[in-house]
Amino acid sequence: MTMDEFRLLLEKRETENSIENTLRHFGYPEDIKTTLYRQWDKSEYLKKLSFLPEYIDFALQGKPFKLVFDYDPDYPNTLIQIFQK
């Protein structure tokens, strides 16, 4: 594989795994208004969820919020969204 072919492969993967594609996959508009949204490779989501309480204490500081977590075993990414009320 040449370096150009490798770059094209990486660009294709980044496009397929873009946040816009992940939002569309789970049925959300690309311009959804959230405080935070992250997509994670589904193989890492449990590890990354363990840091959520620390983030909530630091960033939201007792403010009301709604947390939405989307998971599809047949899709390569998970999606987490936090909406402040």
Backbone as CSV, one residue per row, in Angstrom:
resi,resn,N_x,N_y,N_z,CA_x,CA_y,CA_z,C_x,C_y,C_z
1,MET,0.858,-1.175,0.000,0.000,0.000,0.000,0.904,1.238,0.000
2,THR,0.585,2.168,-0.858,1.362,3.401,-0.929,0.879,4.375,0.144
3,MET,1.662,5.399,0.388,1.288,6.410,1.360,0.013,7.134,0.936
4,ASP,-0.148,7.404,-0.344,-1.375,8.051,-0.835,-2.594,7.173,-0.619
5,GLU,-2.461,5.886,-0.880,-3.577,4.957,-0.650,-3.925,4.904,0.838
6,PHE,-2.897,4.926,1.681,-3.115,4.907,3.126,-3.851,6.168,3.577
7,ARG,-3.448,7.324,3.075,-4.124,8.580,3.414,-5.587,8.565,2.984
8,LEU,-5.848,8.054,1.790,-7.228,7.968,1.313,-8.069,7.065,2.208
9,LEU,-7.474,5.965,2.640,-8.164,5.037,3.531,-8.492,5.723,4.861
10,LEU,-7.545,6.477,5.403,-7.788,7.205,6.654,-8.866,8.263,6.481
11,GLU,-8.812,8.997,5.385,-9.832,10.019,5.125,-11.215,9.400,5.007
12,LYS,-11.310,8.257,4.351,-12.598,7.571,4.206,-13.121,7.139,5.567
13,ARG,-12.233,6.597,6.407,-12.644,6.149,7.745,-13.117,7.330,8.587
14,GLU,-12.385,8.458,8.526,-12.785,9.640,9.290,-14.143,10.160,8.824
15,THR,-14.393,10.124,7.519,-15.680,10.574,6.981,-16.800,9.654,7.444
16,GLU,-16.577,8.348,7.380,-17.602,7.379,7.780,-17.890,7.478,9.274
17,ASN,-16.879,7.815,10.077,-17.036,7.877,11.524,-17.197,9.299,12.027
18,SER,-17.602,10.217,11.173,-17.768,11.603,11.601,-18.923,11.715,12.593
19,ILE,-18.867,12.774,13.397,-19.943,12.993,14.365,-21.275,13.193,13.649
20,GLU,-21.238,13.817,12.473,-22.483,14.004,11.717,-23.105,12.659,11.339
21,ASN,-22.289,11.718,10.904,-22.810,10.389,10.564,-23.356,9.676,11.795
22,THR,-22.668,9.824,12.919,-23.131,9.189,14.149,-24.451,9.794,14.601
23,LEU,-24.556,11.124,14.554,-25.826,11.757,14.911,-26.952,11.276,13.998
24,ARG,-26.693,11.243,12.698,-27.718,10.766,11.744,-28.092,9.317,12.032
25,HIS,-27.093,8.481,12.316,-27.380,7.066,12.563,-28.376,6.894,13.714
26,PHE,-28.219,7.706,14.753,-29.099,7.577,15.909,-30.351,8.451,15.803
27,GLY,-30.558,9.082,14.630,-31.797,9.800,14.372,-31.832,11.238,14.841
28,TYR,-30.675,11.864,15.036,-30.623,13.255,15.475,-30.210,14.166,14.323
29,PRO,-30.680,15.422,14.352,-30.195,16.374,13.353,-28.748,16.745,13.662
30,GLU,-28.013,17.121,12.633,-26.595,17.453,12.814,-26.390,18.705,13.650
31,ASP,-27.386,19.574,13.735,-27.242,20.824,14.474,-27.934,20.769,15.839
32,ILE,-28.026,19.601,16.417,-28.692,19.424,17.702,-28.024,20.306,18.754
33,LYS,-28.814,20.875,19.618,-28.318,21.813,20.627,-28.103,21.082,21.958
34,THR,-26.888,20.679,22.199,-26.543,20.023,23.460,-25.392,20.778,24.100
35,THR,-25.220,20.573,25.405,-24.061,21.102,26.089,-22.818,20.364,25.614
36,LEU,-22.969,19.084,25.441,-21.828,18.247,25.068,-22.346,17.064,24.278
37,TYR,-21.660,16.722,23.234,-21.877,15.408,22.664,-20.549,14.842,22.239
38,ARG,-20.412,13.572,22.454,-19.191,12.863,22.115,-19.566,11.551,21.461
39,GLN,-18.747,11.187,20.519,-18.884,9.837,19.990,-17.632,9.083,20.403
40,TRP,-17.815,7.839,20.765,-16.708,6.994,21.169,-16.777,5.703,20.389
41,ASP,-15.625,5.178,20.079,-15.563,3.829,19.521,-16.233,2.913,20.535
42,LYS,-17.113,2.063,20.080,-17.909,1.271,21.035,-17.057,0.343,21.888
43,SER,-15.830,0.039,21.473,-14.969,-0.813,22.295,-14.439,-0.062,23.513
44,GLU,-14.557,1.276,23.538,-14.021,2.084,24.630,-15.096,2.708,25.516
45,TYR,-16.354,2.547,25.180,-17.380,3.344,25.845,-17.507,3.067,27.334
46,LEU,-17.372,1.828,27.787,-17.511,1.553,29.216,-16.397,2.219,30.017
47,LYS,-15.192,2.170,29.492,-14.065,2.824,30.155,-14.299,4.331,30.241
48,LYS,-14.767,4.933,29.164,-14.967,6.376,29.138,-16.175,6.795,29.978
49,LEU,-17.172,5.951,30.089,-18.324,6.288,30.930,-17.928,6.418,32.392
50,SER,-16.872,5.735,32.804,-16.442,5.799,34.200,-15.981,7.201,34.596
51,PHE,-15.623,8.051,33.621,-15.206,9.417,33.913,-16.384,10.397,33.924
52,LEU,-17.560,9.932,33.620,-18.719,10.815,33.534,-19.073,11.495,34.859
53,PRO,-19.083,10.798,35.984,-19.409,11.498,37.243,-18.453,12.654,37.538
54,GLU,-17.178,12.474,37.259,-16.202,13.543,37.474,-16.512,14.741,36.573
55,TYR,-16.848,14.479,35.323,-17.200,15.560,34.400,-18.447,16.298,34.889
56,ILE,-19.448,15.556,35.304,-20.699,16.168,35.758,-20.447,17.054,36.968
57,ASP,-19.669,16.572,37.932,-19.356,17.394,39.114,-18.605,18.661,38.735
58,PHE,-17.652,18.545,37.818,-16.830,19.680,37.432,-17.576,20.669,36.534
59,ALA,-18.165,20.178,35.473,-18.725,21.061,34.441,-20.148,21.526,34.736
60,LEU,-20.950,20.672,35.328,-22.358,21.032,35.516,-22.654,21.580,36.905
61,GLN,-21.820,21.287,37.870,-21.872,21.854,39.223,-23.274,21.971,39.797
62,GLY,-23.976,20.883,39.859,-25.287,20.855,40.492,-26.431,21.384,39.651
63,LYS,-26.181,21.741,38.403,-27.254,22.232,37.530,-28.068,21.041,37.010
64,PRO,-29.360,21.240,36.781,-30.143,20.139,36.222,-29.722,19.859,34.775
65,PHE,-29.782,18.599,34.397,-29.404,18.210,33.042,-30.106,16.910,32.666
66,LYS,-30.077,16.632,31.399,-30.596,15.374,30.855,-29.430,14.713,30.124
67,LEU,-29.212,13.440,30.379,-28.140,12.691,29.738,-28.756,11.629,28.839
68,VAL,-28.296,11.566,27.595,-28.793,10.578,26.634,-27.599,9.781,26.122
69,PHE,-27.703,8.476,26.218,-26.639,7.592,25.749,-27.223,6.669,24.685
70,ASP,-26.622,6.676,23.492,-27.095,5.829,22.398,-26.042,4.775,22.081
71,TYR,-26.499,3.532,21.978,-25.618,2.413,21.676,-26.313,1.497,20.668
72,ASP,-25.578,1.083,19.674,-26.070,0.126,18.686,-24.946,-0.886,18.472
73,PRO,-25.172,-2.152,18.807,-24.096,-3.144,18.669,-23.625,-3.333,17.231
74,ASP,-24.431,-2.902,16.266,-24.052,-3.052,14.857,-23.441,-1.789,14.264
75,TYR,-23.187,-0.773,15.110,-22.594,0.479,14.631,-21.277,0.695,15.365
76,PRO,-20.248,1.223,14.707,-18.926,1.281,15.338,-18.777,2.299,16.461
77,ASN,-19.707,3.256,16.592,-19.581,4.295,17.615,-20.780,4.323,18.538
78,THR,-20.559,4.854,19.733,-21.637,5.175,20.663,-21.754,6.700,20.698
79,LEU,-22.821,7.189,21.276,-23.043,8.641,21.340,-23.561,8.992,22.722
80,ILE,-22.972,10.013,23.324,-23.466,10.528,24.601,-23.751,12.012,24.421
81,GLN,-24.887,12.443,24.977,-25.289,13.846,24.881,-25.741,14.330,26.250
82,ILE,-25.375,15.564,26.570,-25.825,16.189,27.808,-26.550,17.475,27.444
83,PHE,-27.793,17.565,27.882,-28.627,18.747,27.664,-28.824,19.433,29.014
84,GLN,-28.451,20.694,29.115,-28.742,21.436,30.330,-30.172,21.925,30.278
85,LYS,-30.847,21.865,31.398,-32.245,22.314,31.462,-32.310,23.749,31.891
